[in-house]
Amino acid sequence: MKSVLRTLSVAPLIAMLGAAPSAQAPTEPALFIHAGALLDRPGQPPRGPSTIVVRGGRIEAVRDGFVAPAEGARLIDLKSQLVLPGLIDAHVHIFSDDDKVRARAEALNRDIEDILLIGVDNARRTLEAGFTTVRDLGSDIHSVTALRDGVAAGLVAGPTIVAAGTAISGQGGHADPANNVNRDIETLRRAHATNTCSGADDCRRAVRLQISQGADVIKFTATGGVLSNIAGGLGQQLFDDEMKAIVDTAHLFGRKVAAHAHGKDGIAAALRAGVDSIEHATYTDAETNALFKRSNAWLVPTMVAPHAAVAQARAGARSKATLAKAEETIAVHNDNIGKAIKDGVRIAFGTDSGVSDHGKNAAEFALLVKAGMTPAGAIRAATVDAATLLERASQIGSIEPGKQADIIAVATSPLDDVAVLEKVRFVMRQGVVHVLDAARQPFPPR
Ligand SMILES: [Zn+2]
């Protein structure tokens, strides 16, 4: 099913069914949304009372004032709320369990189907929190493409997913699944690991493999990581030629590349290799900030992740190696991201949810503002800017005619206090209402 969904564009599919898209659209009833205030294009000032007309899952028109609904049209009254585009999280791990203690205890009992169901639940929670699109930067490629395509087909409720599959890593690097496990499990995992590579040619192979299984974007780990169970530090873990081979292969196939990087050496090497975004960027400084600007790459700070990791490690749910690294990163991350913001590095919103809790993605907003972003800038990072990073700016990120009807609402202006985004009261994705008056709606069949 997946290959059919991917290779058929919508137009020929509709032609096969014998109806032209233009002939079909007007028969769908319109939906009118009355918005008390409308932040239709984050980064620009909000509009006053407005009406959004939605039809066929898309935004048909945006008008000033409360326009009476056309005959037969439904009305959604959000007159007491501020309406804005659905939020975008550019860094999640949708299959990672929030409950680390339980996950460790059950690790040997869980099968891929158990993890798949955890992902389905995480996807629903993420959507109900107002995040209508996510970029998954590290999941089993078969699971994440199944969930991505299932959401797209309307089988399950979740955000639109842009999927990287499994992150490419050097052997012994941050995303090597066989780090520090017992001999039996190591043998099994080595036999199945398709994401580790050594040498430029081997890294090209690893990228091609993720793409061949449906990856929309490529993720690799340029440096050590906080959560890997090796005391390997946070410095560079792939050679320059390996990073270049990964980036060039992904770009050859028209895929963007996200690099996990904490240490300055790894951030610089990944930027020189031509990556499109750096994730975390804990030790970025004036020199790497200048490199960011020269290469026009995005920085995805994931500020909630070290907070969550420290709390879990202190509670004994993470390894000792992790606790030491988490304490180290949390001490510097806020200041370094603050300097990057000041230096004018382009910031896109991402949380690393899966480390922190799914559905609490919006906690990142307050941390971005604490680091020095304006509320308007932080909201823009999670809408217009994240849409640009995901190459979906023509479809999502703002409320404009022709775009997908991904729309949320909050009780007060997030431009005064971004924390209100942690309490989203209305969620619509592609014209389907999932949350109304802060209450969950039964997921409608299609
Ligand atoms: Zn991550």
Residues whose N, C-alpha, C, O or C-beta is under 5 A from the ligand:
A	BS01	ZN	L137 D352
